[in-house]
Amino acid sequence: MTFKFLGTGTSVGVPQIGCDCPVCTSTDPRDKRRRCGAYVRSDAAAFLLDTPPEMRVAALEYGIDKVDAVVLTHAHMDHVAGFDDVRRFNTLNGGAAMRCFAAEETVEQMHRIFPYISDKQNTMGLFRPMINFVADDEFKIGDMTLKRVKVEHNFPCSGYVIDEKLGYVSDCHELSDEAIEAFKGVEVMILNCLRFRPHPTHLNKDAALEYLEKIAPKKAYLIHMCHDVSHAEWLKVLPEGVEPAYDGLEIEL
């Protein structure tokens, strides 16, 4: 299984519009952070983990032409604004409807945001996503098994365990004891870490490292980072085994 980071930045992305801070003007390509999303592929299947605004750009840049399903963490726009572009993968899949896995609340929100989505072809021949939404807590995509884990982002949000090897939480400010237990034993843990300073709906450095110590993965990557801290600065302050992710990074399990 390979896991590619399509984006590792916070909701406004990095660089921010109209900002001339050292990180937003950095020449280090690792400081260019699209909104969070990922592409996961095995020998048998591939899926998108969230559909951020720059998903189409990332798919073109990284040559992504195979998508069998979509998995959503929640319906905030920095995670779903690119969902309309899933229709291109419907076409590449021969016009078949695609499964999208999400919590029941997220499915309801997606229908409100994209009221034209259906599992059937449009009778007028218009080009629109064809989606079968599935709200199961545990499911398979090809040969990969995923388990949804409830996390708190000022409202219930979804993290995932993939093949008992990788944990993913893009957005949360708190992990319950049950969530920590669900992620224990993974080889790789990917966890949101906005900045050094506290934030009401996201983890900061100290909180993220505290949770990672409890989960005890072999390797951890931080995502959903804002423009407060550069990639090089993150590397200086993080303990061994924990690194900031960057757009385009691919890991293999």
C-alpha atoms as one frame of an Amber mdcrd trajectory, in Angstrom:
protein
   0.000   0.000   0.000   1.235   3.483  -0.841   0.002   6.690   0.767   0.613
  10.002  -1.011  -0.035  13.358   0.651  -1.938  15.551  -1.825  -2.047  18.414
   0.659  -0.761  19.091   4.169  -1.934  22.630   4.934  -4.658  24.258   6.961
  -7.973  25.554   5.607  -6.551  28.681   3.941  -3.505  26.898   2.540   0.103
  28.066   2.562   0.988  30.599   1.252  -2.015  32.534   2.488  -3.564  35.121
   0.213  -1.990  38.520   0.778   0.634  37.360   3.289   4.341  38.142   3.031
   5.523  36.305   6.161   8.729  34.217   5.976   6.827  30.942   5.477   4.413
  32.264   2.857   7.333  33.712   0.882   9.629  30.728   1.465  11.447  29.181
  -1.504  11.416  25.747   0.159   8.848  23.710  -1.829   7.937  21.845   1.374
   6.426  25.100   2.668   3.850  25.153  -0.157   0.901  23.427   1.515  -2.327
  22.673  -0.309  -5.425  21.834   1.717  -5.338  18.337   3.269  -6.069  15.233
   1.225  -4.402  11.967   0.264  -4.313   9.242  -2.375  -4.063   5.651  -1.179
  -3.322   2.761  -3.517  -2.762  -0.975  -3.253  -2.237  -3.588  -5.947  -6.016
  -4.038  -6.197  -7.610  -0.613  -5.655  -7.132   3.100  -5.044  -9.106   5.785
  -3.225  -9.088   9.483  -2.426  -9.031  10.486   1.227 -10.994  13.758   1.127
 -11.394  15.944  -1.955  -9.798  19.323  -1.120 -10.045  22.391  -3.386  -6.752
  21.616  -5.173  -7.512  17.924  -5.743  -7.687  18.321  -9.539  -4.351  20.136
  -9.610  -2.731  17.467  -7.444  -4.194  14.646  -9.559  -2.716  16.206 -12.693
   0.649  16.880 -11.064   0.993  13.353  -9.666  -0.546  11.483 -12.602  -3.538
  10.106 -10.689  -5.899   8.382 -13.125  -7.279   5.493 -11.046  -9.805   6.089
  -8.253 -12.209   3.367  -7.133 -13.752   5.147  -4.128 -13.703   8.264  -1.975
 -13.400   8.421   1.815 -14.367  11.611   3.686 -13.348  12.826   7.127 -15.987
  15.580   7.320 -17.733  18.126   5.114 -15.801  21.331   5.765 -15.044  22.994
   2.448 -11.267  22.635   2.718 -11.897  18.873   2.606 -14.742  18.558   0.094
 -14.650  21.586  -2.243 -13.030  19.469  -4.969 -15.703  16.779  -4.852 -17.277
  17.792  -8.160 -14.086  16.690  -9.932 -14.800  13.094  -8.895 -17.047  12.997
 -11.975 -13.942  12.646 -14.150 -13.130   9.371 -12.401 -16.697   8.212 -13.051
 -15.905   8.621 -16.738 -12.550   6.862 -16.445 -14.370   3.993 -14.692 -16.711
   3.513 -17.648 -19.545   5.708 -16.379 -20.204   3.627 -13.259 -21.269   5.119
  -9.943 -18.551   5.288  -7.300 -18.814   4.567  -3.589 -18.119   7.368  -1.129
 -17.644   6.352   2.504 -18.474   8.888   5.214 -20.245   9.223   8.542 -24.010
   9.615   8.331 -23.856  13.302   9.335 -21.283  13.947   6.606 -23.432  12.210
   3.990 -26.370  14.463   4.912 -24.169  17.554   4.640 -22.794  16.443   1.264
 -26.320  16.192  -0.141 -26.971  19.767   0.999 -23.692  21.096  -0.431 -23.989
  19.153  -3.708 -27.732  18.583  -4.195 -27.217  17.430  -7.797 -25.181  14.333
  -6.870 -26.930  11.068  -7.697 -26.079   7.412  -8.244 -27.747   7.598 -11.680
 -26.787   9.288 -14.912 -28.373  12.672 -15.512 -31.330  12.394 -17.889 -30.197
  15.520 -19.748 -26.750  14.069 -20.382 -25.051  16.550 -18.055 -21.664  15.693
 -16.602 -22.138  15.233 -12.834 -20.689  12.984 -10.110 -22.361   9.587  -9.760
 -22.002   8.511  -6.146 -23.284   5.797  -3.845 -22.830   7.121  -0.308 -22.063
   4.480   2.333 -22.097   5.218   6.083 -20.568   1.949   7.345 -18.083   2.183
  10.215 -15.919  -0.589   8.767 -15.563  -1.373   5.074 -13.290  -2.640   2.342
 -11.959  -0.945  -0.770 -10.424  -3.659  -2.891  -8.022  -5.492  -0.600  -7.804
  -2.636   1.942  -9.832  -2.601   5.167 -10.775   0.712   6.771 -12.242   1.459
  10.183 -13.784   4.810  11.038 -12.722   6.370  14.346 -14.760   9.169  15.912
 -12.661  12.212  16.860 -13.636  15.639  18.184 -13.276  18.737  15.998 -15.818
  20.795  17.980 -18.235  18.300  16.456 -17.861  14.574  15.654 -15.361  14.104
  12.834 -13.887  10.938  11.316 -10.390   9.553  11.484  -9.469   6.215   9.911
  -7.351   3.149  10.494  -6.234   1.566   7.221  -5.260  -2.117   7.191  -4.350
  -1.874  10.901  -1.131  -0.218   9.684  -1.878   3.474   9.244  -3.896   5.937
  11.288  -5.139   9.219   9.836  -6.663  12.203  11.630  -6.662  15.441   9.654
  -8.825  17.508  12.009  -9.362  17.288  15.752  -8.726  19.154  18.981  -9.188
  16.115  21.204  -8.793  12.340  21.039 -10.849  10.241  23.420  -9.419   7.215
  25.210 -11.402   5.059  22.761  -9.849   6.823  19.788  -6.343   6.489  21.199
  -6.933   2.774  21.732  -8.182   2.400  18.149  -4.956   3.873  16.772  -2.570
   1.984  19.045  -0.408  -0.492  17.183  -0.343   1.302  13.824   3.002   1.519
  12.077   2.371   5.071  10.870   0.202   7.731  12.519  -0.746  10.894  10.619
  -2.084  13.593  12.916  -3.099  17.239  12.576  -0.863  19.825  14.199  -1.727
  23.404  13.332   1.051  25.363  15.066   2.861  25.868  18.401   0.123  28.016
  19.975  -3.147  26.442  21.201  -6.221  26.512  18.964  -9.861  25.753  19.886
 -10.510  23.159  17.146  -7.061  21.818  16.170  -4.131  20.263  17.970  -1.007
  22.296  18.601   2.510  20.832  18.874   2.422  19.908  22.555  -1.013  18.287
  22.368  -0.158  16.363  19.192   3.078  15.029  20.668   1.268  14.027  23.861
  -1.243  11.965  21.868   1.507  10.455  19.713   3.337   9.319  22.827   0.191
   7.463  23.917  -0.447   5.944  20.470   3.240   5.007  20.122   3.490   4.451
  16.351   6.790   3.500  14.758   6.599   6.673  12.660   4.417   9.789  12.770
   3.725  12.623  10.356   2.114  15.974  11.123  -0.385  17.607   8.763  -2.869
  20.510   8.611  -0.088  22.994   9.358  -0.522  26.756   9.064   2.020  29.419
   8.091   3.369  29.995  11.610   6.155  27.422  11.292   8.312  26.419   8.315
   9.145  22.831   7.407  12.773  23.359   8.422  11.694  24.816  11.789   9.394
  21.841  12.439  12.287  19.468  11.849  14.350  21.249  14.505  11.773  20.937
  17.288  10.195  17.517  16.688  11.441  14.363  18.425  12.893  11.383  16.610
  10.259   9.461  14.688   8.009  12.490  14.144   8.220  14.640  11.009   6.134
  17.274   9.246   4.632  15.838   6.073   4.789  17.794   2.831   2.758  17.839
  -0.363   3.767  15.009  -2.691   5.431  12.900   0.003   4.715   9.214  -0.581
   5.136   6.509   2.029   4.927   2.763   1.505   3.650   0.191   3.961
